Amino acid sequence: ITVEGRRLRLSGTRRDHCRVGKASFLMTQINYGPFESVLELAPGFNLSMTKAAYLNGFLRLDIPGVPPLPRDVPHSSVGREGSVRPWVPNTDAYTTDSGLVIKVELAGVRSDTIEIICEANRLQISGTRPDDCQLAKLVKEINYGPYKTVMELPSNYDLNRAKAAYLNGFLRIDIPEGPSAPSLRRRAVQPVEVDTNEVALDYVAMNNRALPGIHVLNTGYGDLG
């Protein structure tokens, strides 16, 4: 994070630890590598007093000073959680020697609020990302409110043995290869929150760290939609 006059620059590199070995990607939506964002702030902000905090994949900067809002930005507390249609989080899916890995970009949520449902060969990931700030926004690029993604998986992966972990805004689901017993029951996978001292979710998986199993939500065949 660097400051030059009224210009604020955020830059760094997001490393992809899974792009090693024999991983074969089926879906790639998450951005990796170097990143940069430059903001030109209006007079009235004191950039020298900027404070920063990072939690669950979100970086927050607090800059003292409140200049007048532009005329085209309404001064009201209109939330972004009232949208009826869920947004779809970025997802990567790739195969390894041991099975299928699904990684979902979900910054700003708690692991116990992520719902992972397995039914037959369908995997549904859903929840809500809350927006605790209801002030008028000068820039709005982050999705808040309900999210959902549904994937149809090949029959040669066993969802009954799926495991999940959450760290630094990323959800990782490991699904081992092998015949999956036919089942119409809905099951839930409860993600574990990995200790923040870990390097990455991929490190956790490669070193066979203990991850939680799955439990039965109900025995009825329901609609994932």
C-alpha positions in Angstrom: 0.0 0.0 0.0 1.7 3.2 -1.2 0.6 6.8 -1.2 1.8 9.4 -3.7 0.1 12.8 -3.3 -3.7 12.1 -3.6 -3.0 8.7 -5.3 -3.4 5.5 -3.4 -1.9 2.4 -4.9 -2.6 -1.2 -3.8 -0.5 -4.0 -5.3 0.9 -7.4 -4.6 0.8 -11.0 -5.9 -1.8 -13.8 -5.2 0.0 -17.1 -5.5 -1.7 -20.2 -6.8 -0.2 -23.1 -4.9 -2.1 -25.7 -6.8 -0.5 -25.0 -10.2 2.1 -27.6 -9.4 2.3 -31.3 -10.1 -0.3 -33.0 -12.3 -3.3 -30.7 -11.7 -5.6 -30.5 -14.7 -8.0 -27.6 -14.7 -11.6 -28.0 -15.7 -12.7 -24.5 -14.8 -10.7 -21.3 -14.1 -12.5 -18.2 -12.9 -10.2 -17.0 -10.1 -7.5 -14.5 -10.9 -3.9 -15.2 -9.7 -0.6 -13.5 -10.1 0.3 -9.8 -9.7 -2.6 -7.3 -9.0 -2.8 -3.5 -8.8 -5.4 -1.0 -8.1 -4.9 2.8 -8.2 -7.3 5.3 -6.7 -7.2 9.1 -7.2 -8.8 10.6 -4.1 -10.5 14.0 -4.0 -9.0 16.7 -1.8 -10.2 16.5 1.8 -8.9 13.0 2.6 -5.8 12.8 4.8 -3.9 9.9 3.3 -1.0 10.2 5.8 -3.4 9.0 8.5 -4.6 5.9 6.6 -5.1 2.7 8.6 -5.5 -0.8 7.1 -6.9 -4.1 8.3 -7.2 -7.5 6.7 -9.7 -10.3 7.6 -11.2 -13.2 5.7 -10.0 -12.1 2.3 -11.0 -8.5 2.6 -8.7 -5.5 2.9 -10.2 -2.4 4.5 -8.6 1.0 4.5 -9.8 3.8 6.7 -8.9 7.3 5.5 -9.9 10.3 7.7 -11.7 13.2 6.0 -15.1 13.3 4.4 -15.4 15.6 1.3 -18.8 16.5 -0.2 -20.4 13.6 -2.1 -20.7 13.9 -5.9 -24.1 15.0 -7.0 -24.7 11.6 -8.8 -24.2 9.6 -5.6 -27.4 9.6 -3.5 -26.8 10.2 0.2 -28.9 7.3 1.4 -28.5 3.9 3.0 -29.6 1.7 0.1 -28.4 -1.8 0.8 -27.2 -4.3 -1.8 -28.6 -7.3 0.0 -32.1 -6.9 -1.3 -31.4 -8.5 -4.7 -33.6 -11.4 -5.4 -31.2 -13.1 -7.8 -28.1 -14.6 -6.1 -24.7 -13.7 -7.5 -22.3 -16.5 -8.6 -18.8 -16.6 -6.9 -15.7 -17.2 -9.0 -14.7 -20.9 -9.0 -11.8 -23.0 -10.0 -12.1 -26.8 -10.5 -9.2 -29.1 -11.2 -8.3 -32.7 -10.9 -5.3 -34.2 -9.1 -3.9 -37.7 -8.6 -6.4 -38.2 -5.7 -9.5 -36.7 -7.0 -11.4 -33.4 -7.8 -10.7 -30.0 -6.1 -13.2 -27.2 -6.2 -12.0 -23.8 -5.0 -14.5 -20.9 -4.5 -13.6 -17.2 -3.9 -15.7 -16.2 -0.9 -14.1 -13.3 0.9 -15.9 -11.7 3.8 -17.9 -14.6 5.1 -17.7 -16.9 8.1 -17.1 -20.6 7.5 -20.2 -21.5 9.6 -22.5 -19.5 7.2 -21.5 -21.4 4.1 -24.0 -24.1 3.1 -22.6 -27.0 1.0 -25.2 -29.5 -0.1 -24.6 -32.8 -2.0 -27.5 -34.5 -3.7 -26.9 -37.4 -6.1 -24.1 -35.9 -8.3 -25.0 -32.3 -7.7 -23.0 -30.0 -5.5 -24.6 -26.7 -4.3 -22.7 -23.9 -2.5 -24.8 -21.1 -1.1 -25.0 -18.5 1.6 -25.1 -14.7 2.1 -22.3 -12.2 2.2 -23.4 -9.4 4.5 -22.7 -5.7 3.8 -22.2 -4.1 7.2 -21.6 -0.7 5.7 -24.9 1.0 4.6 -23.3 4.4 3.7 -23.4 5.8 0.2 -20.7 4.3 -1.9 -18.3 6.2 -4.3 -17.2 2.9 -5.9 -19.3 -0.3 -5.9 -17.6 -3.4 -7.4 -18.0 -6.0 -4.7 -21.1 -8.3 -4.7 -23.1 -8.6 -1.4 -26.2 -10.5 -0.5 -27.2 -14.1 -1.4 -24.9 -16.2 -3.5 -25.2 -19.6 -5.1 -23.4 -21.9 -7.4 -24.5 -25.4 -8.5 -22.3 -28.0 -10.3 -23.1 -31.3 -11.9 -20.1 -33.6 -11.1 -19.0 -36.7 -13.0 -20.1 -40.1 -11.6 -16.6 -41.2 -10.9 -16.2 -38.8 -7.9 -17.5 -39.8 -4.4 -19.4 -36.9 -2.9 -20.1 -39.1 0.2 -16.5 -38.5 1.2 -16.2 -34.8 0.3 -14.3 -32.6 2.8 -14.1 -28.8 3.0 -11.9 -26.1 4.5 -12.0 -22.3 4.5 -9.0 -19.9 4.8 -8.4 -16.2 3.9 -11.6 -15.9 1.8 -11.2 -19.2 -0.1 -13.4 -22.3 0.2 -11.7 -25.5 -0.9 -13.7 -28.8 -1.4 -11.8 -32.1 -1.9 -13.8 -34.9 -3.5 -11.9 -38.2 -3.8 -12.0 -40.3 -7.0 -14.0 -43.5 -6.8 -17.4 -44.9 -7.4 -20.1 -43.0 -5.6 -22.9 -45.1 -4.1 -26.3 -44.1 -5.7 -28.1 -41.9 -3.2 -31.0 -39.5 -3.3 -30.4 -38.1 0.2 -29.3 -34.6 0.7 -26.1 -34.3 2.6 -24.2 -31.2 4.0 -20.5 -30.7 4.1 -19.4 -28.5 7.0 -16.2 -26.5 6.2 -13.6 -26.2 8.9 -11.9 -22.8 9.4 -8.2 -23.4 9.0 -5.7 -21.9 11.4 -4.5 -18.6 9.9 -0.9 -19.7 10.4 -1.3 -22.1 7.5 0.2 -21.0 4.2 -2.7 -21.9 2.0 -5.6 -24.3 1.7 -3.6 -26.3 -0.9 -0.8 -26.8 1.7 -3.4 -28.2 4.1 -4.7 -30.7 1.5 -1.3 -31.8 0.3 -0.2 -32.5 3.9 -3.3 -34.5 4.7 -4.5 -32.3 7.5 -7.7 -33.6 9.1 -10.8 -32.1 7.6 -14.4 -32.7 8.6 -16.7 -35.3 7.0 -20.3 -35.0 6.0 -23.6 -35.5 7.8 -27.1 -36.2 6.7 -29.4 -33.2 6.6 -32.5 -35.2 5.8 -33.6 -38.3 4.0 -35.9 -36.8 1.5 -35.1 -36.0 -2.1 -35.5 -32.3 -2.5 -35.0 -29.6 -5.1 -31.6 -27.9 -4.9 -33.1 -24.8 -6.6 
